């Protein structure tokens, strides 16, 4: 699952030759443009918004945006509501690059799944859909059960029962910053 996630969200570092552009485009910059394109449907996008969406450090995203801006893929402007903030938008060239790379990704997925029969693809799609539903629906109950189990184990080793006043005071002390 982790390997699949990495391939989908952060493909191998590579440059893709793009017809009509006259130069290759770095996929990491395309990922920033894709995220920006998606986010911008909800209004102005800041570097912080983009770093949150991409699960990357703000400094990394700022560097990517700077490089994408130098290539004409994005542009920065003053935030319409707060002049201290900067927003980022995808340029028409950036959107063209995003569309091209998305087409490549769809083509690659078709190539990679070419080893499966139509029946196997249908089964795979069904299984992946069911897995996604199960993961979405079961995460919170699973996390709660794991937490309760960990607390019970701690109680066995320390002799303090979960939910007791002593456990609560210890947990609060651990969670509170030192004064």
N, C-alpha and C positions, 0 to 999 in steps of 0.2 A: 504494500500500500504506500509506504514512504517513497519507494522508487518511482511509482506511478505519479505520486503527487509532485515529486521533483521534476519529472519529465514534463508534466503539464504546466506547472507554475513557473519553473525556472529551467527552460531547456538548456542543453549544453551550450556553453559560450561559443558563439559562432557568428560569422558575418554572412549575410545572405545577399547574393547579387540580385539587384532589382532592375528589371528591364525599364528603360526610359529614364532612370535616375542617373545612370552613368557611374555609379559607385555602389559598393556593397553597404548594407545597413546592419549594424550590430543588434542582435536580438535582444540584448538587455535594454536598449533604448526603446525598442519596439514594445516590450512588456510595459515600460513606463507609459508609453503613448496609449496602449490598450487600456490600462487601468485609468488613465486620465480621461480617455474618451468615454468610458463607462460611467465614471464618477460625474463628469460634467453634465450629464443629463439632469442632475439634481441642482444645478446652479454652479456658482464659482467654486473652484477647487484650489486649495492651498497645498503647499509642500507637505504640511502636517497631515492633511486629509489623504494625500497620495501615499505617504509613508505608512500610514495606518492600513490603508487598503492593500498595499503590497507586502506588508509584514517585514519592512526593512527600516533600518535606522534613518532618521531624518537627514543626517549628513550624507548618507549613501544616495538617497533619493535626490537630494539637492544637487549632488555631483552628476547623477544621471540626467536630471533636467537641464543642467548647464550644458552638458555635452549634446543633448538632443536639441537644445536651443541653438547651439553653434551650427548644427546641421540643418536648421530650419524646420525641425519637426514639431517644435512647440514654441510658444511665446509667453512671456511674462507680462503682467500688467498690474496696476494698482487695484486692490480690492474695492468694489463699488461702495461698500458700507464702512470700510475701515482703511483709511489711507496708509496706515502703518503696515498693513498686510499686503502680500503679493499673491496674485492668482496666476494659475498656469492653464493654458488652453492648447489644444492640439491644432496645428495649422492644417490647411487643406493638404499640403504635402505629407504631413504626419498622418493624416487620416488615410491617404492613398497608400502609404507604407503599411499601416495597420491592416487595411483591407487585403493587401497583397499577401502579407505574412499569415493572416488568418486563412486565406485560401491555400497557402502552402501547408499549414497545419492540418486542415481538413484533408488535403491530398495525402499527406503523410499518414494520417490515421487510416485512411482508406487502404494505403499500401501496407501498413503494419497489420491490419486486420484481414488482409487478403489471404492469410493462411487458414482462415475459418470458413466453413460452409455457411450458407444462409441460415440453416437451422442452428448451427453453433453460435452464430452472431445473435440470433434471436434469444437463445438461452443466455448468452453472456449479457446482453442488454437487460434481460429480465432479472438475472442474478445481481448485477450491479445496481439496478434500481431498488431491488429488495434490500440489498446491503445498505444503501444510502438511507432508505426509510428507517431501517432498524437502527442505524447509527444515530440518526437525528432524534428518533423517539426514545432511545434507551440511554442516552448519555447522562442526563440528570439523575434518573433512578440508579444507574450504575455507580455514579460518583458518590451519591448518598450512601449506598451500600458499602462501598470501599472505605469511605470515611468512618462509618459505624464499625466495620470490622477492625480497622486500624485502632480505633479508640478502645475496642474490647480487648485487643491484644495488649495494648498499653496498660489497661487496667489489670490484666493477668500478671504482667511482669512487675508492675509497681504496687499492686494491691489496692489501687484507687479505682473505684467504679466510674464509668462514663456518666457525665451529668451530675456527679457529686459536686458539692461546694468546693472541695479541694481541687478537683480537676478544673472546674470553671475558673477558680482563682489562678491556678498555674497557667491555664491557657491564656487568660487575660494578661497575666504578667509577661508571658512570652510574646504576645502580640503587641503589647504596648511599648512604645519607644522608651528607652531609659531616660529618667529625668535628670 
